[in-house]
Amino acid sequence: MSDALLLAMLVAAIAIGWWLGRRDGGRRKTASRGGESSLPRDYFVGLNHLLNEQPDRAIETFTQALEVNSDTVETHIALGNLYRSRGEADRAVRIHQNLLARPALTAVQSGQVQLELSRDFLNLGLLDRAERLLQGLQKANADDEQKLAGKRLLVDLFQREKEWSQALEVAQPLIRTDADIRRAAAHWQCELAMEYRRDASPSLARKALRQALNIDDRCVRANWILGQIEWDISQYRNAIRCWQRIFEQDASFAPLVLLPLRDAYQLLDDDTGWWQFLEEQLQHNPQTTIVIMAAHALKKRQGTEMACAFVSDQLREQPSLRGVDFLMDLYLEDSDPGERDRLELLKQHTQQLLSVRPRYRCQRCGFDAEQLTWQCPHCHSWGTSKPITGIEGE
């Protein structure tokens, strides 16, 4: 049993003991004077189970020993939460439903039990039941803090169901004050835009993406999809403008957009514009991907030797495993047979190192991935995964 869980259960046990002692204090005053404990036997049995690391039997004993009334509601809630934290949400449901059926609960207590029961249902994947409870909580006589917590749970529920419009509606009061909700809401608009794009409704998709940028002007994904929509209808100059705005939002996303940007310039037969864009980025953002793209363009304009010299200079300023791997490709083009064997052996090593390195990392939880996901699969945060930088990254 984890230290945190043991501590939580001990606190609950102390609370139960306090209440039981208070309840029975008057009734057992005479026995107490004679040296007998004022606490019932069940309490000590439960405590013994807890100290012997038998949490199932301990919680069961405490629950049976404790009557449900206005003084013990919080303790019953805590016991239910302990079950849920141990992966036994079905048992938590029984405790919390039993509480909710009690007519003597105050409005605040009823609101708290509804919140915990909703968390139980979410934990079990019973989303319809959780939604009904949480919707009812918004209309009930609960306090503002409980309604706010209920809204957050509703937002989480609608995200799980991919009901983006409903998530946006519920989260509207939170967008201005909560940065995480604001960032997530922009991505929900992007999700809607992707649905509209699949349904061949580009005007609706553009509207959703403009709303995403109104919510969060740093939403890289919105400009990324806007560029894709322009690409779909062969408006390559417009696509370029959308994708170049990403460098103003967050230049670390250069690896995402450089290839389609290059292709758009090539389709416009605008090698000069492409080179000017790369030169500008090299001054402000000399990432490995930009260096490699510039080297390709320089090789086309001035030959392999100039490209090698350029990459070597850049690597002195900013070392990079991918840059070294690319430089070996350039060297291999003009190498004699003896040098080629040595270079190919070195390249095998760099390729092996690169093959095991993730390309993206969540800035919130540190989850690594080979592919970019707009919502982290581990912590479920939106817009927190970015390309990895440094010697082994960009």
Secondary structure, DSSP 8 states (H G I E B T S, - for coil): --HHHHHHHHHHHHHHHHHHHHHHHTTTHHHHHTT--SS-HHHHHHHHHHHTT-HHHHHHHHHHHS--STTTHHHHHHHHHHHHHTT-HHHHHHHHHHHHT-TT--HHHHHHHHHHHHHHHHHHT-HHHHHHHHHHHHHSS--HHHHHHHHHHHHHHHHHTT-HHHHHHHHHHHHTT-HHHHHHHHHHHHHHHHHHHHTT-HHHHHHHHHHHHHH-TT-HHHHHHHHHHHHHTT-HHHHHHHHHHHHHH-GGGHHHHHHHHHHHHHHTT-HHHHHHHHHHHHHH---HHHHHHHHHHHHHHH-HHHHHHHHHHHHHHS--HHHHHHHHHHHHHT--HHHHHHHHHHHHHHHHHHHTS-SEEETTT--EESS--SB-TTT--BS-EEE--STT--
